[in-house]
Amino acid sequence: GHHIMSERVGIILAGGSGSRLRPITNFTTKQFLPIYDKPLIFYSISTLINAGISEILIILNDQDLNKCSEALGDGEDWGVKFHYAVQKEPKGIAEAFLIGETFINNRSSCLILGDNIFHGSNVETKLSVASKNEIGAGIFVTKVRNPERFGILNYYKNGKPKSIVEKPKNPKSSSAVTGLYFYDKDVVEIAKKLKPSPRGELEITDINRRYLSENKLNIYNLSSSDLWLDAGTFDSLAEATDIVKTYKNKNNAAIGSPELAALKSGFISTTKYKKLIKAYGNVPYANWLEEKLDD
Protein backbone atom coordinates (compact mmCIF):
# COMPACT_ATOMS: atom_id res chain seq x y z
CA GLY A 1 0.00 0.00 0.00
CA HIS A 2 0.99 3.68 -0.17
CA HIS A 3 2.95 5.34 2.60
CA ILE A 4 0.76 7.04 5.20
CA MET A 5 2.37 9.93 7.05
CA SER A 6 2.90 8.83 10.63
CA GLU A 7 0.76 10.70 13.12
CA ARG A 8 2.74 12.88 15.53
CA VAL A 9 2.17 11.97 19.17
CA GLY A 10 2.34 14.30 22.17
CA ILE A 11 4.01 13.97 25.55
CA ILE A 12 3.35 16.15 28.58
CA LEU A 13 6.15 15.86 31.12
CA ALA A 14 4.61 16.75 34.47
CA GLY A 15 6.92 14.57 36.55
CA GLY A 16 8.52 16.57 39.39
CA SER A 17 7.28 16.34 42.95
CA GLY A 18 6.17 19.96 43.15
CA SER A 19 8.51 20.31 46.13
CA ARG A 20 9.23 23.96 45.26
CA LEU A 21 5.53 24.65 45.74
CA ARG A 22 5.05 23.27 49.23
CA PRO A 23 2.86 23.59 51.24
CA ILE A 24 0.34 23.91 48.37
CA THR A 25 1.47 20.63 46.82
CA ASN A 26 1.14 18.81 50.15
CA PHE A 27 -2.62 19.04 49.58
CA THR A 28 -3.07 18.94 45.83
CA THR A 29 -1.12 17.99 42.76
CA LYS A 30 0.75 20.78 40.97
CA GLN A 31 -1.13 19.86 37.77
CA PHE A 32 -4.42 21.06 39.24
CA LEU A 33 -3.24 24.39 40.61
CA PRO A 34 -5.55 27.07 39.24
CA ILE A 35 -4.16 29.45 36.66
CA TYR A 36 -7.02 31.95 36.75
CA ASP A 37 -10.05 29.87 35.65
CA LYS A 38 -8.44 26.58 34.66
CA PRO A 39 -6.13 23.94 36.14
CA LEU A 40 -2.49 24.26 35.06
CA ILE A 41 -2.48 21.06 32.99
CA PHE A 42 -5.29 22.36 30.72
CA TYR A 43 -2.78 24.78 29.17
CA SER A 44 -0.25 22.22 27.95
CA ILE A 45 -3.05 19.92 26.78
CA SER A 46 -4.50 22.80 24.74
CA THR A 47 -1.14 23.56 23.15
CA LEU A 48 -0.84 19.96 21.92
CA ILE A 49 -4.44 19.95 20.66
CA ASN A 50 -3.76 23.24 18.83
CA ALA A 51 -0.83 21.49 17.17
CA GLY A 52 -3.29 18.89 15.85
CA ILE A 53 -2.06 16.18 18.21
CA SER A 54 -4.68 13.76 19.52
CA GLU A 55 -2.66 10.96 21.15
CA ILE A 56 -1.04 12.18 24.34
CA LEU A 57 1.12 10.55 27.00
CA ILE A 58 1.04 12.31 30.36
CA ILE A 59 4.07 11.53 32.52
CA LEU A 60 3.58 12.11 36.26
CA ASN A 61 5.19 11.17 39.55
CA ASP A 62 3.79 8.24 41.54
CA GLN A 63 1.56 10.26 43.86
CA ASP A 64 0.00 12.33 41.08
CA LEU A 65 -0.77 9.50 38.69
CA ASN A 66 -4.02 8.30 40.25
CA LYS A 67 -5.35 11.79 40.98
CA CYS A 68 -4.69 12.97 37.46
CA SER A 69 -5.84 9.93 35.53
CA GLU A 70 -9.03 9.84 37.59
CA ALA A 71 -9.82 13.51 37.08
CA LEU A 72 -8.77 13.78 33.43
CA GLY A 73 -9.94 10.36 32.29
CA ASP A 74 -9.15 9.07 28.82
CA GLY A 75 -9.59 12.38 26.97
CA GLU A 76 -12.61 11.23 25.00
CA ASP A 77 -14.60 14.41 25.83
CA TRP A 78 -12.00 16.42 23.92
CA GLY A 79 -11.61 13.96 21.06
CA VAL A 80 -8.15 12.85 22.22
CA LYS A 81 -6.66 9.75 23.81
CA PHE A 82 -4.70 10.15 27.05
CA HIS A 83 -2.13 7.57 28.13
CA TYR A 84 -0.35 7.74 31.50
CA ALA A 85 3.13 6.81 32.71
CA VAL A 86 5.26 7.36 35.81
CA GLN A 87 8.59 9.13 36.16
CA LYS A 88 9.89 7.70 39.44
CA GLU A 89 12.33 10.50 40.14
CA PRO A 90 13.15 13.59 38.07
CA LYS A 91 16.10 12.31 36.04
CA GLY A 92 15.86 14.99 33.39
CA ILE A 93 13.52 16.10 30.63
CA ALA A 94 15.11 13.80 28.05
CA GLU A 95 14.09 10.77 30.13
CA ALA A 96 10.57 11.33 28.76
CA PHE A 97 11.68 9.59 25.54
CA LEU A 98 12.89 6.51 27.40
CA ILE A 99 9.69 6.33 29.46
CA GLY A 100 7.62 6.95 26.34
CA GLU A 101 9.46 4.65 23.94
CA THR A 102 6.69 2.08 23.43
CA PHE A 103 4.05 4.82 23.33
CA ILE A 104 6.02 6.76 20.67
CA ASN A 105 6.40 3.53 18.72
CA ASN A 106 8.67 4.91 16.03
CA ARG A 107 6.54 7.99 15.33
CA SER A 108 7.45 11.66 15.42
CA SER A 109 6.61 13.41 18.67
CA CYS A 110 6.12 16.69 20.46
CA LEU A 111 7.15 17.18 24.08
CA ILE A 112 5.79 19.96 26.27
CA LEU A 113 6.62 20.64 29.91
CA GLY A 114 3.51 20.51 32.10
CA ASP A 115 4.08 23.95 33.61
CA ASN A 116 4.65 25.81 30.32
CA ILE A 117 1.91 28.07 28.98
CA PHE A 118 1.95 29.26 25.36
CA HIS A 119 -0.44 31.59 23.66
CA GLY A 120 -0.80 33.89 20.69
CA SER A 121 -2.07 33.83 17.10
CA ASN A 122 1.52 33.44 15.88
CA VAL A 123 2.00 30.52 18.25
CA GLU A 124 -0.86 28.60 16.64
CA THR A 125 0.50 29.21 13.14
CA LYS A 126 4.01 28.14 14.17
CA LEU A 127 2.64 25.08 15.99
CA SER A 128 1.06 23.76 12.82
CA VAL A 129 4.21 24.47 10.78
CA ALA A 130 6.39 22.69 13.34
CA SER A 131 3.97 19.79 13.58
CA LYS A 132 3.89 19.21 9.81
CA ASN A 133 7.68 19.24 9.54
CA GLU A 134 8.59 15.56 9.47
CA ILE A 135 12.38 15.93 9.44
CA GLY A 136 14.67 16.91 12.29
CA ALA A 137 13.71 18.84 15.40
CA GLY A 138 11.95 22.11 16.16
CA ILE A 139 12.40 24.31 19.21
CA PHE A 140 10.50 27.41 20.30
CA VAL A 141 12.68 30.32 21.32
CA THR A 142 11.83 33.62 22.97
CA LYS A 143 13.71 36.68 24.25
CA VAL A 144 14.01 36.78 28.05
CA ARG A 145 15.19 39.34 30.57
CA ASN A 146 17.19 36.87 32.68
CA PRO A 147 19.03 34.58 30.25
CA GLU A 148 21.28 33.15 32.97
CA ARG A 149 18.28 31.08 34.14
CA PHE A 150 17.65 29.26 30.85
CA GLY A 151 19.13 27.24 28.04
CA ILE A 152 20.25 29.97 25.64
CA LEU A 153 20.59 29.79 21.88
CA ASN A 154 23.63 31.59 20.45
CA TYR A 155 23.85 32.62 16.80
CA TYR A 156 26.54 33.13 14.16
CA LYS A 157 26.87 36.61 12.66
CA ASN A 158 24.78 35.44 9.69
CA GLY A 159 21.90 34.57 12.04
CA LYS A 160 22.30 30.80 11.86
CA PRO A 161 22.05 28.94 15.19
CA LYS A 162 25.52 28.25 16.62
CA SER A 163 25.23 26.66 20.06
CA ILE A 164 22.96 26.09 23.03
CA VAL A 165 24.40 26.96 26.42
CA GLU A 166 22.74 25.85 29.64
CA LYS A 167 22.32 28.70 32.18
CA PRO A 168 25.26 30.79 30.88
CA LYS A 169 27.22 32.91 33.41
CA ASN A 170 27.89 35.52 30.73
CA PRO A 171 25.02 35.24 28.23
CA LYS A 172 25.86 36.21 24.64
CA SER A 173 22.21 36.23 23.61
CA SER A 174 18.82 36.55 25.29
CA SER A 175 17.10 33.84 23.23
CA ALA A 176 15.81 31.22 25.66
CA VAL A 177 14.73 27.74 24.64
CA THR A 178 11.18 27.20 25.95
CA GLY A 179 9.62 23.91 27.10
CA LEU A 180 8.12 22.88 23.76
CA TYR A 181 10.02 20.54 21.45
CA PHE A 182 9.19 18.77 18.17
CA TYR A 183 11.20 15.71 17.08
CA ASP A 184 11.31 13.18 14.30
CA LYS A 185 11.39 9.48 15.12
CA ASP A 186 15.17 9.43 15.74
CA VAL A 187 14.78 11.11 19.14
CA VAL A 188 14.36 7.88 21.13
CA GLU A 189 17.63 6.41 19.85
CA ILE A 190 19.39 9.72 20.54
CA ALA A 191 17.99 9.78 24.09
CA LYS A 192 19.17 6.21 24.71
CA LYS A 193 22.77 7.21 24.02
CA LEU A 194 22.78 10.24 26.36
CA LYS A 195 25.11 10.32 29.35
CA PRO A 196 23.83 12.06 32.49
CA SER A 197 25.06 15.63 32.92
CA PRO A 198 27.09 16.80 35.95
CA ARG A 199 23.80 17.34 37.82
CA GLY A 200 22.85 13.72 37.12
CA GLU A 201 20.14 14.41 34.57
CA LEU A 202 19.47 13.42 30.97
CA GLU A 203 19.44 16.87 29.39
CA ILE A 204 17.06 17.89 26.62
CA THR A 205 19.75 20.42 25.65
CA ASP A 206 22.02 17.52 24.67
CA ILE A 207 19.33 16.18 22.33
CA ASN A 208 18.87 19.62 20.78
CA ARG A 209 22.63 20.00 20.37
CA ARG A 210 22.77 16.71 18.52
CA TYR A 211 20.12 17.88 16.02
CA LEU A 212 21.91 21.23 15.75
CA SER A 213 25.23 19.54 14.95
CA GLU A 214 23.49 17.63 12.14
CA ASN A 215 21.96 20.86 10.87
CA LYS A 216 18.48 19.52 11.61
CA LEU A 217 17.31 21.97 14.27
CA ASN A 218 14.50 24.30 13.20
CA ILE A 219 14.08 27.47 15.24
CA TYR A 220 10.64 28.98 15.79
CA ASN A 221 10.91 32.45 17.30
CA LEU A 222 8.05 33.66 19.44
CA SER A 223 7.27 37.32 18.84
CA SER A 224 6.80 39.95 21.52
CA SER A 225 3.02 39.62 21.24
CA ASP A 226 3.21 35.89 21.93
CA LEU A 227 2.91 34.66 25.45
CA TRP A 228 5.19 32.16 27.17
CA LEU A 229 4.96 31.49 30.89
CA ASP A 230 6.82 28.95 32.95
CA ALA A 231 4.68 28.45 36.03
CA GLY A 232 7.08 26.62 38.32
CA THR A 233 7.35 28.99 41.30
CA PHE A 234 4.88 30.82 43.55
CA ASP A 235 5.67 34.11 41.84
CA SER A 236 5.36 32.76 38.33
CA LEU A 237 2.07 31.01 39.20
CA ALA A 238 0.67 34.26 40.56
CA GLU A 239 1.99 36.15 37.56
CA ALA A 240 0.53 33.58 35.16
CA THR A 241 -2.90 33.90 36.76
CA ASP A 242 -2.65 37.66 36.51
CA ILE A 243 -1.55 37.64 32.87
CA VAL A 244 -4.16 35.08 31.78
CA LYS A 245 -6.90 37.04 33.57
CA THR A 246 -5.85 40.39 32.10
CA TYR A 247 -5.37 38.92 28.64
CA LYS A 248 -8.70 37.14 28.65
CA ASN A 249 -10.64 40.16 29.88
CA LYS A 250 -8.92 42.50 27.44
CA ASN A 251 -9.00 40.34 24.30
CA ASN A 252 -11.79 37.95 25.27
CA ALA A 253 -9.46 35.26 23.91
CA ALA A 254 -8.92 31.65 24.80
CA ILE A 255 -5.81 30.69 26.65
CA GLY A 256 -5.62 27.05 27.58
CA SER A 257 -9.13 25.95 26.71
CA PRO A 258 -9.07 22.29 25.61
CA GLU A 259 -12.71 22.42 24.51
CA LEU A 260 -12.15 25.34 22.16
CA ALA A 261 -8.86 23.91 20.88
CA ALA A 262 -10.57 20.57 20.19
CA LEU A 263 -13.40 22.27 18.30
CA LYS A 264 -10.94 24.30 16.21
CA SER A 265 -8.75 21.27 15.46
CA GLY A 266 -11.82 19.32 14.36
CA PHE A 267 -11.44 16.73 17.14
CA ILE A 268 -15.00 17.31 18.40
CA SER A 269 -18.24 18.41 16.75
CA THR A 270 -20.22 21.53 17.60
CA THR A 271 -22.85 19.24 19.13
CA LYS A 272 -20.25 17.66 21.43
CA TYR A 273 -18.88 21.12 22.29
CA LYS A 274 -22.37 22.29 23.32
CA LYS A 275 -22.78 19.15 25.43
CA LEU A 276 -19.54 19.93 27.31
CA ILE A 277 -20.75 23.50 27.96
CA LYS A 278 -24.00 22.14 29.38
CA ALA A 279 -22.14 19.75 31.68
CA TYR A 280 -20.29 22.67 33.33
CA GLY A 281 -23.58 24.32 34.26
CA ASN A 282 -24.08 28.05 34.50
CA VAL A 283 -20.51 29.17 35.26
CA PRO A 284 -18.46 31.98 33.66
CA TYR A 285 -16.17 29.52 31.86
CA ALA A 286 -19.13 27.77 30.21
CA ASN A 287 -20.82 31.04 29.28
CA TRP A 288 -17.58 32.18 27.76
CA LEU A 289 -17.19 28.94 25.76
CA GLU A 290 -20.72 29.53 24.45
CA GLU A 291 -19.85 33.07 23.37
CA LYS A 292 -16.90 31.67 21.43
CA LEU A 293 -19.27 29.66 19.23
CA ASP A 294 -20.46 32.88 17.61
CA ASP A 295 -16.92 34.07 16.82
RAHUFEN-V126483 format. One record per pair of residues at least 12 apart in sequence whose C-alpha atoms are under 6 Angstrom apart, sorted by the first residue. I is the first residue (numbers start at 1). J is the second residue. D is the distance in whole Angstrom. If there is no record, write none. Layout:
<<I:J:D> <I:J:D>>
This chain:
<<8:108:5> <8:109:5> <9:55:5> <9:109:5> <10:56:5> <10:109:6> <10:110:5> <10:111:6> <11:56:5> <11:57:5> <11:58:6> <11:111:5> <12:58:5> <12:111:6> <12:112:5> <12:113:6> <12:114:6> <13:59:5> <13:113:5> <13:114:5> <14:59:6> <14:60:5> <14:114:5> <15:59:6> <15:60:4> <15:61:5> <15:87:6> <16:90:6> <18:30:6> <35:241:5> <36:241:5> <42:256:6> <43:117:6> <43:256:4> <44:114:6> <46:256:5> <46:257:6> <46:258:5> <46:261:6> <49:261:6> <50:261:6> <51:127:5> <51:128:5> <52:265:6> <54:80:4> <55:80:6> <55:81:5> <56:82:5> <57:82:6> <57:83:5> <57:84:6> <58:84:5> <59:84:6> <59:85:5> <59:86:5> <60:86:5> <60:87:6> <61:86:5> <61:87:5> <61:88:6> <62:86:6> <78:262:6> <79:267:5> <79:268:5> <91:201:5> <92:201:4> <92:202:5> <92:203:6> <93:204:6> <94:202:5> <94:203:5> <94:204:5> <97:188:5> <106:185:5> <107:185:5> <108:183:6> <108:184:4> <108:185:5> <109:182:6> <109:183:5> <110:181:6> <110:182:4> <111:180:6> <111:181:5> <112:179:6> <112:180:4> <113:179:5> <115:230:6> <115:231:5> <116:229:6> <116:230:5> <117:228:6> <117:229:5> <118:227:5> <118:228:5> <119:226:6> <119:227:5> <120:226:5> <135:184:6> <136:184:5> <136:216:5> <137:182:5> <137:183:4> <137:217:5> <137:218:6> <138:181:6> <138:182:5> <138:217:6> <138:218:4> <138:219:6> <139:181:5> <139:219:5> <140:178:6> <140:220:5> <140:221:6> <141:175:6> <141:176:5> <141:177:5> <141:178:6> <141:221:5> <142:175:5> <142:176:5> <142:221:6> <142:222:5> <143:174:5> <143:175:5> <144:174:6> <147:174:5> <148:167:5> <148:168:5> <148:169:6> <149:167:5> <150:167:5> <150:176:6> <151:165:6> <151:166:4> <151:167:5> <151:176:6> <151:177:6> <152:164:5> <152:165:5> <152:175:6> <152:176:5> <153:175:6> <154:173:6>>
